[in-house]
Amino acid sequence: SAVISQKPSRDICQRGTSLTIQCQVDSQVTMMFWYRQQPGQSLTLIATANQGSEATYESGFVIDKFPISRPNLTFSTLTVSNMSPEDSSIYLCSVGVLAGVSYNEQFFGPGTRLTVL
Amino acid sequence: LAKTTQPISMDSYEGQEVNITCSHNNIATNDYITWYQQFPSQGPRFIIQGYKTKVTNEVASLFIPADRKSSTLSLPRVSLSDTAVYYCLVGDAGNTPLVFGKGTRLSVIA
């Protein structure tokens, strides 16, 4: 298993500013992902955070808006840049952990609730 | 990635067995079927995962027919605390990130 913590747990920000969300895992993991969950909606994958290389972004998400760092196998950050009210969401960090011979289990952090005014 | 279809919502009384069926017609040979549970203000939590036939753990059972084009999550004797959103996901079990569908919102009534 994996225990994931995120900071901050919530924040209220002004339009045009940026917020960096931290994700810390209690063990080294190869796979780390960032998701967004807008109010009342399902989770949407933003990107895969790659250690030692640039993140892999999903369609609709770009590095300039959501820069991601992955300096080591236990830590990642997601920055939400130049925020607008449409960025108000819960942002979740997730990791993949080997759970069997041939498959992994994905664990999720508690999320960061962001409100942009 | 295989697309999944599941009911948007379900209601159940306490103590009843709840079965949530998910369709995944274009599941690939190396895909696993995984179910997650999400309570409000929390991240999703793994419930159960299977490849074929039946899998049971302390929380739920997962039934998968031979053609694997659908699966059924069975929650025995639900309680109010089982009120949550349940997601059915199909994929290669962690080698690529999970892609979430809309999920099923289960409401358990006293």
Contacts between the chains, C-beta under 8 A, distances in Angstrom:
chain1	res1	chain2	res2	distance
A	4	B	43	7.9
A	31	B	94	6.8
A	31	B	97	7.3
A	33	B	97	4.5
A	35	B	100	7.9
A	42	B	87	7.2
A	42	B	100	4.6
A	42	B	101	6.4
A	42	B	102	5.3
A	42	B	103	5.7
A	43	B	44	7.0
A	43	B	100	4.3
A	44	B	100	7.5
A	45	B	97	5.4
A	45	B	98	7.7
A	45	B	99	6.4
A	45	B	100	7.9
A	48	B	97	6.0
A	92	B	43	5.1
A	94	B	43	7.5
A	94	B	97	7.2
A	94	B	98	7.7
A	96	B	94	4.1
A	96	B	95	7.9
A	96	B	97	7.4
A	97	B	94	7.6
A	98	B	94	7.7
A	99	B	49	8.0
A	99	B	94	7.5
A	102	B	93	7.4
A	103	B	32	5.7
A	103	B	49	7.2
A	103	B	92	7.8
A	103	B	93	3.3
A	103	B	94	5.9
A	104	B	93	5.7
A	104	B	94	2.2
A	104	B	95	6.7
A	105	B	46	5.6
A	105	B	49	7.2
A	105	B	93	7.9
A	105	B	94	6.4
A	106	B	46	7.3
A	106	B	94	5.8
A	106	B	97	7.2
A	106	B	98	5.3
A	107	B	46	7.2
A	108	B	43	3.2
A	108	B	44	5.1
A	108	B	45	7.3
A	109	B	43	5.5
A	110	B	42	6.3
A	110	B	43	5.6
A	111	B	41	7.5
A	111	B	42	7.3
A	111	B	43	5.4
A	113	B	41	7.5
